[in-house]
């Protein structure tokens, strides 16, 4: 049985390579910065997509994870609405396989559509390499990849 080629739809949804183990630094309920130009400013994480955890444990996300967020502040037409987002920066340090420790000065995310396309057209600030490798559309819009 031959291996099938990866479809474009799966690639856009961030199902590229297997995800490496990254320390989860953003809990459900956290307020994070929206770093694209979609109109949202502050986001609250309300669910981590694909999280499987223990009973009564608070779900948490790390760089490159897809989450569901509500817009806390920003453009009036976006406030109190629910969107999908991808975490692109986290404050909690995490270790790369090469042995380097990476830490950002803030927690930030980029809004996406449920299909995996970006809502905004540009990203302000750096983007973690783990998120850029997993989400090609975010990598193409990022100005700096660390």
C-alpha positions as CSV (number, residue, x, y, z in Angstrom):
1,X,0.0,0.0,0.0
2,X,1.6,3.3,-1.1
3,X,1.7,6.3,1.2
4,X,-0.7,9.1,0.1
5,X,0.6,12.6,-0.5
6,X,-0.4,15.1,2.1
7,X,-3.3,17.3,0.9
8,X,-3.2,21.1,0.9
9,X,-6.2,21.1,3.3
10,X,-4.3,19.2,6.0
11,X,-1.2,21.3,5.6
12,X,-3.2,24.5,6.1
13,X,-4.7,23.1,9.3
14,X,-1.3,22.6,10.8
15,X,-1.1,18.8,10.6
16,X,2.4,18.8,9.2
17,X,5.2,17.0,11.1
18,X,4.7,15.3,14.4
19,X,4.7,18.0,17.1
20,X,7.7,18.1,19.4
21,X,7.3,18.3,23.2
22,X,7.1,21.9,24.3
23,X,6.3,23.1,27.8
24,X,2.7,24.2,27.9
25,X,2.7,27.9,29.0
26,X,-0.8,29.2,28.3
27,X,-3.7,27.9,30.3
28,X,-7.4,28.1,29.5
29,X,-8.6,31.5,30.8
30,X,-5.3,33.3,30.0
31,X,-5.4,36.7,28.4
32,X,-3.0,36.9,25.4
33,X,-2.1,39.6,22.9
34,X,-3.4,39.4,19.3
35,X,-0.4,40.1,17.1
36,X,-2.0,40.4,13.7
37,X,-3.9,43.2,12.0
38,X,-7.4,41.6,12.2
39,X,-8.8,44.2,14.6
40,X,-8.6,42.2,17.8
41,X,-6.3,43.4,20.6
42,X,-6.7,41.1,23.7
43,X,-7.9,37.5,23.5
44,X,-9.0,35.0,26.2
45,X,-8.2,31.3,25.6
46,X,-11.4,29.3,26.1
47,X,-10.4,25.9,24.7
48,X,-7.3,24.1,23.4
49,X,-8.0,22.1,20.3
50,X,-6.8,18.5,20.4
51,X,-6.0,18.6,24.2
52,X,-6.3,15.3,26.0
53,X,-5.7,15.5,29.7
54,X,-6.5,14.2,33.1
55,X,-9.8,14.8,34.9
56,X,-10.0,18.2,36.6
57,X,-6.7,19.3,35.0
58,X,-6.8,22.8,33.4
59,X,-6.1,22.4,29.6
60,X,-3.0,24.3,28.5
61,X,-1.5,25.2,25.1
62,X,2.1,25.9,23.8
63,X,3.6,27.4,20.8
64,X,2.1,26.1,17.5
65,X,-1.1,24.9,19.2
66,X,-4.5,25.7,17.8
67,X,-6.9,27.3,20.4
68,X,-10.4,28.8,20.5
69,X,-10.4,32.3,21.8
70,X,-12.9,35.1,22.6
71,X,-12.0,38.7,21.8
72,X,-11.9,40.8,25.0
73,X,-10.9,44.1,23.4
74,X,-10.5,45.4,19.9
75,X,-12.8,46.4,17.0
76,X,-16.4,46.7,18.1
77,X,-17.6,44.2,15.5
78,X,-15.1,41.6,16.8
79,X,-15.7,42.0,20.6
80,X,-17.5,39.1,22.4
81,X,-17.1,36.8,19.4
82,X,-15.4,33.5,19.2
83,X,-12.5,32.7,16.8
84,X,-9.8,30.1,16.2
85,X,-6.2,31.2,16.8
86,X,-2.7,29.8,16.8
87,X,-0.2,30.5,19.6
88,X,3.0,32.1,18.1
89,X,4.8,33.3,21.3
90,X,4.8,32.2,24.9
91,X,6.5,33.5,28.0
92,X,7.3,30.1,29.6
93,X,10.7,28.9,28.5
94,X,10.8,25.8,26.4
95,X,13.7,23.6,25.1
96,X,14.4,22.9,21.5
97,X,15.8,19.5,20.5
98,X,19.2,21.2,19.8
99,X,19.4,22.1,23.5
100,X,18.6,25.8,23.1
101,X,16.1,27.4,25.5
102,X,13.6,29.8,24.0
103,X,11.5,32.4,25.8
104,X,9.5,35.4,24.6
105,X,8.5,38.6,26.5
106,X,4.8,38.1,25.9
107,X,2.1,35.5,25.1
108,X,0.7,36.2,21.6
109,X,-1.6,34.5,19.0
110,X,-2.8,35.0,15.5
111,X,-6.4,34.7,14.5
112,X,-7.2,32.0,11.8
113,X,-10.3,30.7,10.1
114,X,-11.5,27.2,11.0
115,X,-9.9,26.0,7.7
116,X,-6.5,27.3,8.8
117,X,-6.2,30.5,6.8
118,X,-5.1,33.7,8.5
119,X,-7.7,36.4,9.2
120,X,-5.2,39.3,9.1
121,X,-2.6,40.0,6.4
122,X,0.4,40.8,8.6
123,X,2.0,39.7,11.9
124,X,3.7,42.2,14.2
125,X,6.7,40.9,16.2
126,X,8.6,37.6,16.1
127,X,7.0,34.2,15.5
128,X,8.4,31.0,17.0
129,X,10.0,28.6,14.5
130,X,7.8,25.7,15.8
131,X,4.6,27.7,14.9
132,X,6.0,28.7,11.5
133,X,6.9,25.1,10.6
134,X,3.5,23.8,11.5
135,X,1.4,26.6,9.9
136,X,2.8,27.6,6.5
137,X,0.4,30.5,6.0
138,X,1.7,32.1,9.3
139,X,5.3,31.5,8.2
140,X,4.7,33.4,4.9
141,X,3.1,36.4,6.8
142,X,5.7,36.6,9.6
143,X,8.3,39.3,9.4
144,X,10.7,37.6,11.9
145,X,11.0,33.9,12.7
146,X,13.0,33.0,15.8
